C-alpha cells in the first residue's frame, strides 16, 4: 500500500498544479472547466485513497487511482490541446471511481460484522 499512497500524493500534487493552471494560466473557458473538474475529482479521490487505506479496503485505492489517471488525466490532456475524442475515455474513469466507492463500502461493511 505505500506505493499507492505515494502515487496518490503525487497525483494530489498534479491536481494542485493543474487547478492553479486552470485558475491563472488559461483563457479558454472550456479548458478552465476541464481543469477545474479534473482537479476537483482528482482531489476527492486522492483523499479517498488515504481513507480506504485506513479501512483496509485493498481494492478501492487502485480503482480510485486508475480513475484519477483516466478521468482527470483525459480532462487535463484535452485542456492542454489533446484531441476532444479523448473525452470518450473520461467516463471509464468515472466508472472506476464508482467501483472504488462500492469497494470501500463493502470493506467497511465487512469490517463491522
Biopython code that builds the backbone (N, CA, C, O; Angstrom):
import numpy as np
from Bio.PDB.StructureBuilder import StructureBuilder

atoms = [
    (1, "UNK", "N", (0.805, -1.214, 0.000)),
    (1, "UNK", "CA", (0.000, 0.000, 0.000)),
    (1, "UNK", "C", (0.844, 1.273, 0.000)),
    (1, "UNK", "O", (0.354, 2.303, -0.465)),
    (2, "UNK", "N", (2.086, 1.265, 0.495)),
    (2, "UNK", "CA", (2.873, 2.504, 0.469)),
    (2, "UNK", "C", (3.045, 3.073, -0.944)),
    (2, "UNK", "O", (3.076, 4.291, -1.119)),
    (3, "UNK", "N", (3.158, 2.201, -1.951)),
    (3, "UNK", "CA", (3.295, 2.693, -3.325)),
    (3, "UNK", "C", (2.026, 3.425, -3.764)),
    (3, "UNK", "O", (2.106, 4.455, -4.435)),
    (4, "UNK", "N", (0.868, 2.903, -3.393)),
    (4, "UNK", "CA", (-0.396, 3.561, -3.747)),
    (4, "UNK", "C", (-0.507, 4.913, -3.057)),
    (4, "UNK", "O", (-0.992, 5.880, -3.645)),
    (5, "UNK", "N", (-0.056, 4.976, -1.808)),
    (5, "UNK", "CA", (-0.111, 6.250, -1.083)),
    (5, "UNK", "C", (0.850, 7.262, -1.695)),
    (5, "UNK", "O", (0.527, 8.446, -1.794)),
    (6, "UNK", "N", (2.020, 6.804, -2.102)),
    (6, "UNK", "CA", (2.982, 7.707, -2.750)),
    (6, "UNK", "C", (2.424, 8.208, -4.078)),
    (6, "UNK", "O", (2.534, 9.394, -4.390)),
    (7, "UNK", "N", (1.824, 7.307, -4.866)),
    (7, "UNK", "CA", (1.225, 7.724, -6.135)),
    (7, "UNK", "C", (0.083, 8.699, -5.885)),
    (7, "UNK", "O", (-0.065, 9.679, -6.614)),
    (8, "UNK", "N", (-0.723, 8.439, -4.863)),
    (8, "UNK", "CA", (-1.819, 9.355, -4.525)),
    (8, "UNK", "C", (-1.276, 10.735, -4.184)),
    (8, "UNK", "O", (-1.843, 11.747, -4.598)),
    (9, "UNK", "N", (-0.184, 10.782, -3.435)),
    (9, "UNK", "CA", (0.409, 12.074, -3.083)),
    (9, "UNK", "C", (0.900, 12.807, -4.329)),
    (9, "UNK", "O", (0.721, 14.020, -4.445)),
    (10, "UNK", "N", (1.513, 12.086, -5.253)),
    (10, "UNK", "CA", (1.983, 12.718, -6.494)),
    (10, "UNK", "C", (0.813, 13.198, -7.351)),
    (10, "UNK", "O", (0.884, 14.263, -7.966)),
    (11, "UNK", "N", (-0.249, 12.419, -7.389)),
    (11, "UNK", "CA", (-1.430, 12.856, -8.139)),
    (11, "UNK", "C", (-2.076, 14.067, -7.478)),
    (11, "UNK", "O", (-2.598, 14.943, -8.167)),
    (12, "UNK", "N", (-2.046, 14.124, -6.151)),
    (12, "UNK", "CA", (-2.531, 15.320, -5.452)),
    (12, "UNK", "C", (-1.719, 16.538, -5.845)),
    (12, "UNK", "O", (-2.271, 17.615, -6.072)),
    (13, "UNK", "N", (-0.410, 16.367, -5.924)),
    (13, "UNK", "CA", (0.477, 17.443, -6.377)),
    (13, "UNK", "C", (0.096, 17.898, -7.783)),
    (13, "UNK", "O", (0.015, 19.095, -8.057)),
    (14, "UNK", "N", (-0.136, 16.933, -8.669)),
    (14, "UNK", "CA", (-0.522, 17.264, -10.042)),
    (14, "UNK", "C", (-1.854, 18.011, -10.069)),
    (14, "UNK", "O", (-2.022, 18.951, -10.845)),
    (15, "UNK", "N", (-2.793, 17.600, -9.234)),
    (15, "UNK", "CA", (-4.096, 18.273, -9.191)),
    (15, "UNK", "C", (-3.960, 19.722, -8.746)),
    (15, "UNK", "O", (-4.643, 20.598, -9.275)),
    (16, "UNK", "N", (-3.086, 19.981, -7.782)),
    (16, "UNK", "CA", (-2.841, 21.371, -7.366)),
    (16, "UNK", "C", (-2.302, 22.165, -8.547)),
    (16, "UNK", "O", (-2.767, 23.271, -8.823)),
    (17, "UNK", "N", (-1.328, 21.603, -9.237)),
    (17, "UNK", "CA", (-0.734, 22.300, -10.377)),
    (17, "UNK", "C", (-1.734, 22.573, -11.488)),
    (17, "UNK", "O", (-1.813, 23.691, -11.995)),
    (18, "UNK", "N", (-2.500, 21.552, -11.868)),
    (18, "UNK", "CA", (-3.476, 21.747, -12.940)),
    (18, "UNK", "C", (-4.605, 22.679, -12.511)),
    (18, "UNK", "O", (-5.100, 23.465, -13.319)),
    (19, "UNK", "N", (-5.013, 22.598, -11.249)),
    (19, "UNK", "CA", (-6.041, 23.513, -10.750)),
    (19, "UNK", "C", (-5.569, 24.954, -10.788)),
    (19, "UNK", "O", (-6.315, 25.848, -11.188)),
    (20, "UNK", "N", (-4.327, 25.184, -10.371)),
    (20, "UNK", "CA", (-3.762, 26.537, -10.404)),
    (20, "UNK", "C", (-3.606, 27.025, -11.838)),
    (20, "UNK", "O", (-3.866, 28.190, -12.141)),
    (21, "UNK", "N", (-3.181, 26.128, -12.711)),
    (21, "UNK", "CA", (-3.036, 26.492, -14.118)),
    (21, "UNK", "C", (-4.388, 26.896, -14.701)),
    (21, "UNK", "O", (-4.482, 27.864, -15.456)),
    (22, "UNK", "N", (-5.429, 26.152, -14.348)),
    (22, "UNK", "CA", (-6.769, 26.485, -14.829)),
    (22, "UNK", "C", (-7.267, 27.810, -14.293)),
    (22, "UNK", "O", (-7.984, 28.535, -14.982)),
    (23, "UNK", "N", (-6.891, 28.128, -13.064)),
    (23, "UNK", "CA", (-7.352, 29.374, -12.444)),
    (23, "UNK", "C", (-6.580, 30.591, -12.919)),
    (23, "UNK", "O", (-7.126, 31.693, -12.960)),
    (24, "UNK", "N", (-5.317, 30.406, -13.279)),
    (24, "UNK", "CA", (-4.471, 31.571, -13.558)),
    (24, "UNK", "C", (-3.784, 31.576, -14.918)),
    (24, "UNK", "O", (-3.280, 32.616, -15.342)),
    (25, "UNK", "N", (-3.752, 30.437, -15.615)),
    (25, "UNK", "CA", (-2.939, 30.395, -16.818)),
    (25, "UNK", "C", (-3.657, 30.062, -18.100)),
    (25, "UNK", "O", (-3.019, 29.908, -19.141)),
    (26, "UNK", "N", (-4.979, 29.945, -18.052)),
    (26, "UNK", "CA", (-5.734, 29.534, -19.235)),
    (26, "UNK", "C", (-6.867, 30.526, -19.469)),
    (26, "UNK", "O", (-7.599, 30.878, -18.544)),
    (27, "UNK", "N", (-7.001, 30.968, -20.704)),
    (27, "UNK", "CA", (-8.055, 31.926, -21.033)),
    (27, "UNK", "C", (-9.327, 31.238, -21.537)),
    (27, "UNK", "O", (-10.431, 31.745, -21.337)),
    (28, "UNK", "N", (-9.172, 30.091, -22.187)),
    (28, "UNK", "CA", (-10.312, 29.398, -22.780)),
    (28, "UNK", "C", (-11.244, 28.859, -21.687)),
    (28, "UNK", "O", (-10.815, 28.064, -20.851)),
    (29, "UNK", "N", (-12.518, 29.284, -21.685)),
    (29, "UNK", "CA", (-13.451, 28.845, -20.639)),
    (29, "UNK", "C", (-13.649, 27.325, -20.589)),
    (29, "UNK", "O", (-13.798, 26.758, -19.507)),
    (30, "UNK", "N", (-13.651, 26.667, -21.747)),
    (30, "UNK", "CA", (-13.835, 25.208, -21.765)),
    (30, "UNK", "C", (-12.633, 24.524, -21.126)),
    (30, "UNK", "O", (-12.798, 23.580, -20.353)),
    (31, "UNK", "N", (-11.431, 24.988, -21.440)),
    (31, "UNK", "CA", (-10.221, 24.425, -20.831)),
    (31, "UNK", "C", (-10.214, 24.675, -19.324)),
    (31, "UNK", "O", (-9.804, 23.809, -18.552)),
    (32, "UNK", "N", (-10.665, 25.851, -18.909)),
    (32, "UNK", "CA", (-10.753, 26.145, -17.471)),
    (32, "UNK", "C", (-11.704, 25.165, -16.781)),
    (32, "UNK", "O", (-11.414, 24.665, -15.694)),
    (33, "UNK", "N", (-12.831, 24.901, -17.422)),
    (33, "UNK", "CA", (-13.815, 23.974, -16.857)),
    (33, "UNK", "C", (-13.234, 22.566, -16.740)),
    (33, "UNK", "O", (-13.406, 21.901, -15.718)),
    (34, "UNK", "N", (-12.547, 22.118, -17.788)),
    (34, "UNK", "CA", (-11.934, 20.785, -17.744)),
    (34, "UNK", "C", (-10.901, 20.696, -16.627)),
    (34, "UNK", "O", (-10.850, 19.703, -15.900)),
    (35, "UNK", "N", (-10.084, 21.728, -16.492)),
    (35, "UNK", "CA", (-9.057, 21.725, -15.446)),
    (35, "UNK", "C", (-9.684, 21.753, -14.055)),
    (35, "UNK", "O", (-9.233, 21.047, -13.153)),
    (36, "UNK", "N", (-10.706, 22.558, -13.885)),
    (36, "UNK", "CA", (-11.394, 22.650, -12.591)),
    (36, "UNK", "C", (-12.048, 21.310, -12.237)),
    (36, "UNK", "O", (-11.915, 20.829, -11.112)),
    (37, "UNK", "N", (-12.744, 20.720, -13.192)),
    (37, "UNK", "CA", (-13.417, 19.440, -12.941)),
    (37, "UNK", "C", (-12.403, 18.334, -12.669)),
    (37, "UNK", "O", (-12.565, 17.555, -11.730)),
    (38, "UNK", "N", (-11.363, 18.267, -13.485)),
    (38, "UNK", "CA", (-10.332, 17.244, -13.282)),
    (38, "UNK", "C", (-9.655, 17.374, -11.937)),
    (38, "UNK", "O", (-9.404, 16.375, -11.263)),
    (39, "UNK", "N", (-9.355, 18.612, -11.539)),
    (39, "UNK", "CA", (-8.698, 18.832, -10.246)),
    (39, "UNK", "C", (-9.630, 18.460, -9.092)),
    (39, "UNK", "O", (-9.200, 17.816, -8.136)),
    (40, "UNK", "N", (-10.889, 18.855, -9.171)),
    (40, "UNK", "CA", (-11.838, 18.553, -8.096)),
    (40, "UNK", "C", (-11.992, 17.047, -7.900)),
    (40, "UNK", "O", (-11.841, 16.542, -6.788)),
    (41, "UNK", "N", (-12.292, 16.338, -8.979)),
    (41, "UNK", "CA", (-12.475, 14.892, -8.870)),
    (41, "UNK", "C", (-11.169, 14.203, -8.484)),
    (41, "UNK", "O", (-11.173, 13.221, -7.741)),
    (42, "UNK", "N", (-10.068, 14.718, -8.985)),
    (42, "UNK", "CA", (-8.775, 14.157, -8.605)),
    (42, "UNK", "C", (-8.515, 14.300, -7.121)),
    (42, "UNK", "O", (-8.130, 13.334, -6.462)),
    (43, "UNK", "N", (-8.723, 15.502, -6.581)),
    (43, "UNK", "CA", (-8.513, 15.738, -5.144)),
    (43, "UNK", "C", (-9.369, 14.811, -4.288)),
    (43, "UNK", "O", (-8.874, 14.170, -3.361)),
    (44, "UNK", "N", (-10.640, 14.751, -4.607)),
    (44, "UNK", "CA", (-11.561, 13.928, -3.814)),
    (44, "UNK", "C", (-11.074, 12.482, -3.768)),
    (44, "UNK", "O", (-11.086, 11.850, -2.712)),
    (45, "UNK", "N", (-10.646, 11.967, -4.913)),
    (45, "UNK", "CA", (-10.289, 10.554, -4.969)),
    (45, "UNK", "C", (-8.877, 10.274, -4.472)),
    (45, "UNK", "O", (-8.589, 9.161, -4.031)),
    (46, "UNK", "N", (-8.002, 11.254, -4.534)),
    (46, "UNK", "CA", (-6.693, 11.109, -3.888)),
    (46, "UNK", "C", (-6.898, 10.990, -2.378)),
    (46, "UNK", "O", (-6.288, 10.138, -1.733)),
    (47, "UNK", "N", (-7.748, 11.833, -1.821)),
    (47, "UNK", "CA", (-8.036, 11.746, -0.385)),
    (47, "UNK", "C", (-8.737, 10.432, -0.038)),
    (47, "UNK", "O", (-8.514, 9.863, 1.030)),
    (48, "UNK", "N", (-9.578, 9.964, -0.943)),
    (48, "UNK", "CA", (-10.272, 8.696, -0.710)),
    (48, "UNK", "C", (-9.288, 7.527, -0.643)),
    (48, "UNK", "O", (-9.545, 6.548, 0.058)),
    (49, "UNK", "N", (-8.172, 7.613, -1.359)),
    (49, "UNK", "CA", (-7.149, 6.565, -1.277)),
    (49, "UNK", "C", (-6.668, 6.427, 0.166)),
    (49, "UNK", "O", (-6.524, 5.316, 0.677)),
    (50, "UNK", "N", (-6.422, 7.560, 0.815)),
    (50, "UNK", "CA", (-5.946, 7.531, 2.197)),
    (50, "UNK", "C", (-7.020, 6.985, 3.146)),
    (50, "UNK", "O", (-6.705, 6.248, 4.080)),
    (51, "UNK", "N", (-8.273, 7.344, 2.911)),
    (51, "UNK", "CA", (-9.365, 6.819, 3.736)),
    (51, "UNK", "C", (-9.506, 5.310, 3.537)),
    (51, "UNK", "O", (-9.683, 4.563, 4.499)),
    (52, "UNK", "N", (-9.426, 4.877, 2.298)),
    (52, "UNK", "CA", (-9.566, 3.449, 2.002)),
    (52, "UNK", "C", (-8.439, 2.655, 2.655)),
    (52, "UNK", "O", (-8.654, 1.546, 3.144)),
    (53, "UNK", "N", (-7.247, 3.226, 2.658)),
    (53, "UNK", "CA", (-6.115, 2.558, 3.300)),
    (53, "UNK", "C", (-6.384, 2.370, 4.792)),
    (53, "UNK", "O", (-6.045, 1.336, 5.368)),
    (54, "UNK", "N", (-6.982, 3.358, 5.397)),
    (54, "UNK", "CA", (-7.277, 3.287, 6.835)),
    (54, "UNK", "C", (-8.261, 2.168, 7.159)),
    (54, "UNK", "O", (-8.195, 1.574, 8.235)),
    (55, "UNK", "N", (-9.168, 1.881, 6.236)),
    (55, "UNK", "CA", (-10.174, 0.847, 6.462)),
    (55, "UNK", "C", (-9.785, -0.504, 5.865)),
    (55, "UNK", "O", (-10.585, -1.439, 5.881)),
    (56, "UNK", "N", (-8.592, -0.613, 5.352)),
    (56, "UNK", "CA", (-8.138, -1.886, 4.803)),
    (56, "UNK", "C", (-8.850, -2.303, 3.534)),
    (56, "UNK", "O", (-8.917, -3.492, 3.223)),
    (57, "UNK", "N", (-9.376, -1.350, 2.805)),
    (57, "UNK", "CA", (-10.072, -1.638, 1.547)),
    (57, "UNK", "C", (-9.030, -1.719, 0.433)),
    (57, "UNK", "O", (-8.726, -0.717, -0.214)),
    (58, "UNK", "N", (-8.496, -2.894, 0.218)),
    (58, "UNK", "CA", (-7.377, -3.044, -0.720)),
    (58, "UNK", "C", (-7.757, -2.821, -2.173)),
    (58, "UNK", "O", (-6.907, -2.420, -2.968)),
    (59, "UNK", "N", (-8.985, -3.063, -2.537)),
    (59, "UNK", "CA", (-9.398, -2.909, -3.932)),
    (59, "UNK", "C", (-9.711, -1.456, -4.288)),
    (59, "UNK", "O", (-9.535, -1.053, -5.438)),
    (60, "UNK", "N", (-10.166, -0.673, -3.328)),
    (60, "UNK", "CA", (-10.586, 0.701, -3.617)),
    (60, "UNK", "C", (-9.445, 1.605, -4.098)),
    (60, "UNK", "O", (-9.628, 2.299, -5.098)),
    (61, "UNK", "N", (-8.281, 1.635, -3.444)),
    (61, "UNK", "CA", (-7.240, 2.569, -3.893)),
    (61, "UNK", "C", (-6.825, 2.420, -5.355)),
    (61, "UNK", "O", (-6.706, 3.431, -6.048)),
    (62, "UNK", "N", (-6.595, 1.186, -5.862)),
    (62, "UNK", "CA", (-6.239, 1.109, -7.281)),
    (62, "UNK", "C", (-7.357, 1.603, -8.202)),
    (62, "UNK", "O", (-7.094, 2.184, -9.255)),
    (63, "UNK", "N", (-8.604, 1.365, -7.794)),
    (63, "UNK", "CA", (-9.724, 1.850, -8.606)),
    (63, "UNK", "C", (-9.777, 3.374, -8.606)),
    (63, "UNK", "O", (-10.003, 3.991, -9.647)),
    (64, "UNK", "N", (-9.568, 3.982, -7.436)),
    (64, "UNK", "CA", (-9.529, 5.444, -7.365)),
    (64, "UNK", "C", (-8.375, 5.998, -8.201)),
    (64, "UNK", "O", (-8.552, 6.952, -8.958)),
    (65, "UNK", "N", (-7.197, 5.396, -8.058)),
    (65, "UNK", "CA", (-6.020, 5.907, -8.768)),
    (65, "UNK", "C", (-6.185, 5.768, -10.277)),
    (65, "UNK", "O", (-5.842, 6.680, -11.029)),
    (66, "UNK", "N", (-6.710, 4.624, -10.720)),
    (66, "UNK", "CA", (-6.984, 4.452, -12.145)),
    (66, "UNK", "C", (-7.984, 5.506, -12.611)),
    (66, "UNK", "O", (-7.832, 6.086, -13.686)),
    (67, "UNK", "N", (-9.005, 5.746, -11.796)),
    (67, "UNK", "CA", (-9.994, 6.764, -12.138)),
    (67, "UNK", "C", (-9.389, 8.146, -12.272)),
    (67, "UNK", "O", (-9.728, 8.887, -13.195)),
    (68, "UNK", "N", (-8.491, 8.502, -11.357)),
    (68, "UNK", "CA", (-7.836, 9.817, -11.448)),
    (68, "UNK", "C", (-7.015, 9.897, -12.727)),
    (68, "UNK", "O", (-7.064, 10.900, -13.439)),
    (69, "UNK", "N", (-6.266, 8.850, -13.017)),
    (69, "UNK", "CA", (-5.435, 8.871, -14.224)),
    (69, "UNK", "C", (-6.282, 9.007, -15.485)),
    (69, "UNK", "O", (-5.938, 9.774, -16.384)),
    (70, "UNK", "N", (-7.382, 8.271, -15.554)),
    (70, "UNK", "CA", (-8.202, 8.275, -16.774)),
    (70, "UNK", "C", (-9.159, 9.463, -16.805)),
    (70, "UNK", "O", (-9.205, 10.187, -17.799)),
    (71, "UNK", "N", (-9.926, 9.675, -15.731)),
    (71, "UNK", "CA", (-10.916, 10.756, -15.714)),
    (71, "UNK", "C", (-10.223, 12.112, -15.729)),
    (71, "UNK", "O", (-10.365, 12.888, -16.675)),
    (72, "UNK", "N", (-9.473, 12.384, -14.670)),
    (72, "UNK", "CA", (-8.808, 13.689, -14.573)),
    (72, "UNK", "C", (-7.758, 13.837, -15.662)),
    (72, "UNK", "O", (-7.629, 14.899, -16.271)),
    (73, "UNK", "N", (-7.008, 12.765, -15.903)),
    (73, "UNK", "CA", (-5.946, 12.835, -16.912)),
    (73, "UNK", "C", (-6.461, 13.181, -18.295)),
    (73, "UNK", "O", (-5.837, 13.968, -19.007)),
    (74, "UNK", "N", (-7.589, 12.607, -18.689)),
    (74, "UNK", "CA", (-8.135, 12.924, -20.015)),
    (74, "UNK", "C", (-8.612, 14.373, -20.080)),
    (74, "UNK", "O", (-8.449, 15.035, -21.105)),
    (75, "UNK", "N", (-9.197, 14.867, -18.994)),
    (75, "UNK", "CA", (-9.627, 16.272, -18.973)),
    (75, "UNK", "C", (-8.422, 17.212, -19.015)),
    (75, "UNK", "O", (-8.435, 18.211, -19.735)),
    (76, "UNK", "N", (-7.381, 16.889, -18.243)),
    (76, "UNK", "CA", (-6.169, 17.711, -18.262)),
    (76, "UNK", "C", (-5.552, 17.706, -19.656)),
    (76, "UNK", "O", (-5.127, 18.748, -20.157)),
    (77, "UNK", "N", (-5.505, 16.543, -20.274)),
    (77, "UNK", "CA", (-4.911, 16.434, -21.609)),
    (77, "UNK", "C", (-5.689, 17.267, -22.627)),
    (77, "UNK", "O", (-5.088, 17.959, -23.449)),
    (78, "UNK", "N", (-7.013, 17.204, -22.579)),
    (78, "UNK", "CA", (-7.812, 18.000, -23.520)),
    (78, "UNK", "C", (-7.617, 19.487, -23.273)),
    (78, "UNK", "O", (-7.578, 20.272, -24.221)),
    (79, "UNK", "N", (-7.495, 19.884, -22.009)),
    (79, "UNK", "CA", (-7.266, 21.300, -21.700)),
    (79, "UNK", "C", (-5.930, 21.776, -22.257)),
    (79, "UNK", "O", (-5.762, 22.953, -22.574)),
    (80, "UNK", "N", (-4.979, 20.844, -22.374)),
    (80, "UNK", "CA", (-3.658, 21.186, -22.912)),
    (80, "UNK", "C", (-3.582, 21.039, -24.425)),
    (80, "UNK", "O", (-2.521, 21.242, -25.015)),
    (81, "UNK", "N", (-4.707, 20.685, -25.063)),
    (81, "UNK", "CA", (-4.739, 20.646, -26.515)),
    (81, "UNK", "C", (-4.887, 19.275, -27.143)),
    (81, "UNK", "O", (-4.889, 19.166, -28.369)),
    (82, "UNK", "N", (-5.010, 18.226, -26.345)),
    (82, "UNK", "CA", (-5.225, 16.892, -26.914)),
    (82, "UNK", "C", (-6.567, 16.879, -27.647)),
    (82, "UNK", "O", (-7.454, 17.670, -27.327)),
    (83, "UNK", "N", (-6.719, 15.997, -28.618)),
    (83, "UNK", "CA", (-7.982, 15.953, -29.370)),
    (83, "UNK", "C", (-9.181, 15.668, -28.465)),
    (83, "UNK", "O", (-9.075, 14.937, -27.480)),
    (84, "UNK", "N", (-10.295, 16.247, -28.811)),
    (84, "UNK", "CA", (-11.503, 16.108, -27.985)),
    (84, "UNK", "C", (-12.053, 14.692, -27.954)),
    (84, "UNK", "O", (-12.803, 14.347, -27.041)),
    (85, "UNK", "N", (-11.699, 13.863, -28.932)),
    (85, "UNK", "CA", (-12.170, 12.481, -28.890)),
    (85, "UNK", "C", (-11.629, 11.756, -27.660)),
    (85, "UNK", "O", (-12.170, 10.725, -27.260)),
    (86, "UNK", "N", (-10.574, 12.286, -27.066)),
    (86, "UNK", "CA", (-10.032, 11.692, -25.848)),
    (86, "UNK", "C", (-11.071, 11.722, -24.722)),
    (86, "UNK", "O", (-11.011, 10.916, -23.792)),
    (87, "UNK", "N", (-12.008, 12.643, -24.812)),
    (87, "UNK", "CA", (-13.081, 12.714, -23.826)),
    (87, "UNK", "C", (-13.940, 11.458, -23.791)),
    (87, "UNK", "O", (-14.682, 11.242, -22.833)),
    (88, "UNK", "N", (-13.848, 10.634, -24.820)),
    (88, "UNK", "CA", (-14.617, 9.388, -24.841)),
    (88, "UNK", "C", (-14.168, 8.420, -23.752)),
    (88, "UNK", "O", (-14.943, 7.553, -23.349)),
    (89, "UNK", "N", (-12.928, 8.550, -23.266)),
    (89, "UNK", "CA", (-12.469, 7.643, -22.209)),
    (89, "UNK", "C", (-12.748, 8.186, -20.809)),
    (89, "UNK", "O", (-12.625, 7.457, -19.824)),
    (90, "UNK", "N", (-13.121, 9.451, -20.717)),
    (90, "UNK", "CA", (-13.357, 10.064, -19.409)),
    (90, "UNK", "C", (-14.366, 9.272, -18.574)),
    (90, "UNK", "O", (-14.121, 9.068, -17.385)),
    (91, "UNK", "N", (-15.491, 8.815, -19.141)),
    (91, "UNK", "CA", (-16.448, 8.055, -18.332)),
    (91, "UNK", "C", (-15.890, 6.742, -17.774)),
    (91, "UNK", "O", (-16.381, 6.246, -16.760)),
    (92, "UNK", "N", (-14.877, 6.179, -18.420)),
    (92, "UNK", "CA", (-14.261, 4.959, -17.889)),
    (92, "UNK", "C", (-13.654, 5.264, -16.520)),
    (92, "UNK", "O", (-13.754, 4.462, -15.591)),
    (93, "UNK", "N", (-13.029, 6.424, -16.411)),
    (93, "UNK", "CA", (-12.501, 6.844, -15.116)),
    (93, "UNK", "C", (-13.605, 7.048, -14.097)),
    (93, "UNK", "O", (-13.442, 6.709, -12.925)),
    (94, "UNK", "N", (-14.731, 7.603, -14.537)),
    (94, "UNK", "CA", (-15.867, 7.798, -13.635)),
    (94, "UNK", "C", (-16.423, 6.482, -13.116)),
    (94, "UNK", "O", (-16.778, 6.374, -11.943)),
    (95, "UNK", "N", (-16.499, 5.492, -13.977)),
    (95, "UNK", "CA", (-16.962, 4.169, -13.553)),
    (95, "UNK", "C", (-15.971, 3.566, -12.557)),
    (95, "UNK", "O", (-16.371, 2.904, -11.599)),
    (96, "UNK", "N", (-14.695, 3.796, -12.785)),
    (96, "UNK", "CA", (-13.679, 3.313, -11.847)),
    (96, "UNK", "C", (-13.839, 3.978, -10.477)),
    (96, "UNK", "O", (-13.692, 3.325, -9.444)),
    (97, "UNK", "N", (-14.140, 5.274, -10.474)),
    (97, "UNK", "CA", (-14.420, 5.961, -9.202)),
    (97, "UNK", "C", (-15.582, 5.280, -8.471)),
    (97, "UNK", "O", (-15.491, 4.985, -7.279)),
    (98, "UNK", "N", (-16.665, 5.037, -9.196)),
    (98, "UNK", "CA", (-17.844, 4.430, -8.572)),
    (98, "UNK", "C", (-17.534, 3.036, -8.050)),
    (98, "UNK", "O", (-17.990, 2.661, -6.970)),
    (99, "UNK", "N", (-16.765, 2.270, -8.806)),
    (99, "UNK", "CA", (-16.377, 0.933, -8.348)),
    (99, "UNK", "C", (-15.526, 1.030, -7.084)),
    (99, "UNK", "O", (-15.643, 0.196, -6.186)),
    (100, "UNK", "N", (-14.676, 2.042, -7.018)),
    (100, "UNK", "CA", (-13.871, 2.252, -5.818)),
    (100, "UNK", "C", (-14.734, 2.541, -4.603)),
    (100, "UNK", "O", (-14.480, 2.015, -3.519)),
    (101, "UNK", "N", (-15.746, 3.369, -4.777)),
    (101, "UNK", "CA", (-16.646, 3.670, -3.654)),
    (101, "UNK", "C", (-17.402, 2.420, -3.225)),
    (101, "UNK", "O", (-17.602, 2.193, -2.031)),
    (102, "UNK", "N", (-17.822, 1.611, -4.186)),
    (102, "UNK", "CA", (-18.505, 0.355, -3.844)),
    (102, "UNK", "C", (-17.555, -0.572, -3.082)),
    (102, "UNK", "O", (-17.960, -1.216, -2.114)),
    (103, "UNK", "N", (-16.303, -0.639, -3.512)),
    (103, "UNK", "CA", (-15.316, -1.481, -2.826)),
    (103, "UNK", "C", (-15.063, -0.978, -1.408)),
    (103, "UNK", "O", (-14.913, -1.776, -0.482)),
    (104, "UNK", "N", (-15.015, 0.332, -1.238)),
    (104, "UNK", "CA", (-14.820, 0.888, 0.103)),
    (104, "UNK", "C", (-16.025, 0.579, 0.992)),
    (104, "UNK", "O", (-15.861, 0.194, 2.150)),
    (105, "UNK", "N", (-17.223, 0.745, 0.459)),
    (105, "UNK", "CA", (-18.435, 0.438, 1.233)),
    (105, "UNK", "C", (-18.444, -1.032, 1.653)),
    (105, "UNK", "O", (-18.786, -1.355, 2.791)),
    (106, "UNK", "N", (-18.073, -1.907, 0.744)),
    (106, "UNK", "CA", (-18.020, -3.339, 1.038)),
    (106, "UNK", "C", (-17.007, -3.619, 2.147)),
    (106, "UNK", "O", (-17.294, -4.374, 3.076)),
    (107, "UNK", "N", (-15.836, -3.019, 2.053)),
    (107, "UNK", "CA", (-14.786, -3.245, 3.053)),
    (107, "UNK", "C", (-15.211, -2.735, 4.427)),
    (107, "UNK", "O", (-14.965, -3.389, 5.440)),
    (108, "UNK", "N", (-15.843, -1.578, 4.459)),
    (108, "UNK", "CA", (-16.292, -1.019, 5.738)),
    (108, "UNK", "C", (-17.392, -1.896, 6.333)),
    (108, "UNK", "O", (-17.377, -2.180, 7.531)),
    (109, "UNK", "N", (-18.342, -2.325, 5.508)),
    (109, "UNK", "CA", (-19.434, -3.179, 5.991)),
    (109, "UNK", "C", (-18.891, -4.511, 6.507)),
    (109, "UNK", "O", (-19.342, -5.005, 7.540)),
    (110, "UNK", "N", (-17.942, -5.082, 5.806)),
    (110, "UNK", "CA", (-17.336, -6.352, 6.238)),
    (110, "UNK", "C", (-16.590, -6.196, 7.555)),
    (110, "UNK", "O", (-16.587, -7.095, 8.396)),
    (111, "UNK", "N", (-15.971, -5.060, 7.714)),
    (111, "UNK", "CA", (-15.185, -4.805, 8.927)),
    (111, "UNK", "C", (-16.086, -4.697, 10.160)),
    (111, "UNK", "O", (-15.670, -5.027, 11.270)),
    (112, "UNK", "N", (-17.306, -4.240, 9.959)),
    (112, "UNK", "CA", (-18.226, -4.032, 11.080)),
    (112, "UNK", "C", (-18.975, -5.300, 11.468)),
    (112, "UNK", "O", (-19.676, -5.314, 12.479)),
    (113, "UNK", "N", (-18.840, -6.357, 10.687)),
    (113, "UNK", "CA", (-19.562, -7.596, 11.021)),
    (113, "UNK", "C", (-18.671, -8.567, 11.749)),
    (113, "UNK", "O", (-19.111, -9.660, 12.107)),
]
sb = StructureBuilder()
sb.init_structure("model")
sb.init_model(0)
sb.init_chain("A")
sb.init_seg("    ")
for serial, (resi, resn, name, xyz) in enumerate(atoms, 1):
    if name == "N":
        sb.init_residue(resn, " ", resi, " ")
    sb.init_atom(name, np.array(xyz, "f"), 0.0, 1.0, " ", f" {name:<3s}", serial, name[0])
structure = sb.get_structure()
